[in-house]
Amino acid sequence: MKSFSGKVAAITGAGSGIGQATAIALAKEGCHLAISDISEESLEKTVELLAGYAVNISTHVVDVSNKNAVYQYAEDTVSTHGKVNLIMNNAGVGLGETVENMSYENFEWLMNINFWGVVYGTKAFLPHLQKIGEGHIVNISSVFGIIGVPTQSAYNAAKFAVRGFTESLREELDIAGGLVSATCVHPGGVKTNIARNSRMGDMGSMNMGDKEEIASMFEKIAMTTPEAAARTILKGVRKNRRRVLVGGDAVMLDTTQRLIPTGYQRLLEIMFKKQQSSKNKKTHQGMA
């Protein structure tokens, strides 16, 4: 896919963040859009930002954890636009909770969206891409699909799974020899609302603060704007990359994992212990 002009792209989680920014970037290039989100209000905001672009836009309220809803989304996209050339499985949520304290409800909630949503989106749209003989599947993993992080076991599990699923898919598509391809995307810290919209479960002694404090900390260290992320992703699609790293922090962490594939874990352990010690010290000072 060297050009997006005249193509049709379906994007999940397009009500904000990377999904919204990618929709706008594609519209600028003349790509028609079938955008979805679980929030109708968020979709309306994206449509407002797309005003003025000479492309056809359809909106779809979709819960990606619902298989039937995702398959209906694919059918409606083709029915409305006549075809679909790109599916970007972007919708995702976050969860902070230790393995010991994690509820199965929280674990299943995250996996149903972050992993099964990607599987449903891939399998629902793939036949339509194959039918027209060309297309691209973009699955959003994370830098947490490359490294494991304390309190992020559920998120890690989903994003590692997306990575393995997409890499296997890409190999199968290449072996088949057609013009349908797939790319796995690993964003680092991107300035989105994912932290504020995350569930904060029981993190025990590794709790770094309440939801607002953690969200503020994430926003301070997030290095990449959604717009920059969208440009990097679309560049990766044009070049038919197997893996796309988004942000300098993603490149750094990927390099670290390659150089010290188990040693990085010890570094994270030391960092978390240091942060916890600092937090406990401040708490004791406040009580004194």
Secondary structure as GFF3:
##gff-version 3
##sequence-region A 1 288
A	DSSP	beta_strand	8	11	.	.	.	ID=ss1
A	DSSP	alpha_helix	17	28	.	.	.	ID=ss2
A	DSSP	beta_strand	32	37	.	.	.	ID=ss3
A	DSSP	alpha_helix	40	49	.	.	.	ID=ss4
A	DSSP	beta_strand	57	61	.	.	.	ID=ss5
A	DSSP	alpha_helix	67	81	.	.	.	ID=ss6
A	DSSP	beta_strand	86	89	.	.	.	ID=ss7
A	DSSP	beta_strand	95	96	.	.	.	ID=ss8
A	DSSP	alpha_helix	104	114	.	.	.	ID=ss9
A	DSSP	alpha_helix	116	132	.	.	.	ID=ss10
A	DSSP	beta_strand	134	140	.	.	.	ID=ss11
A	DSSP	three_ten_helix	143	145	.	.	.	ID=ss12
A	DSSP	alpha_helix	153	176	.	.	.	ID=ss13
A	DSSP	beta_strand	179	187	.	.	.	ID=ss14
A	DSSP	beta_strand	199	200	.	.	.	ID=ss15
A	DSSP	three_ten_helix	204	206	.	.	.	ID=ss16
A	DSSP	alpha_helix	211	221	.	.	.	ID=ss17
A	DSSP	alpha_helix	226	238	.	.	.	ID=ss18
A	DSSP	beta_strand	243	246	.	.	.	ID=ss19
A	DSSP	alpha_helix	248	259	.	.	.	ID=ss20
A	DSSP	alpha_helix	263	287	.	.	.	ID=ss21
###
